[in-house]
Amino acid sequence: MTNDEKQQQDNMLQIEISPEVAQGAYANLAMIAHSTSEVIIDFVCMMPGLPKANVKSRIVMAPEHAKRLLYALQDNINKYERNFGEIDLYQSGPRTVAPFKINKGEA
């Protein structure tokens, strides 16, 4: 191993993830708000027929990090579409905010 490779390895950030976080949380809606110093993203899970939705996770970040996230998401969407085809947002006509209609509670 060269000195440059050793130094690069020593400078690498090691990220750990707990089993609970690694499982992830399903969200089918994101709500975004901001102030002059923060961008807040709430990831929400809406269930069909229910008038309430639960925030599964809230992420608060600096605007600079939000912009980096925007670029990273765009890069990943581009890679996804190159591999699997274009993502069709209007598969069966225009959608409402939720991926399903919420008219009444039926199971």
Secondary structure, 3 states (H helix, E strand, C coil): CCHHHHHHHHCCCCCCCCHHHHHCCCCCEEEEEECCCCEEEEEEEECCCCCCEEEEEEEEECHHHHHHHHHHHHHHHHHHHHHHCCCCCCCCCCCCCCCCCCCCCCC
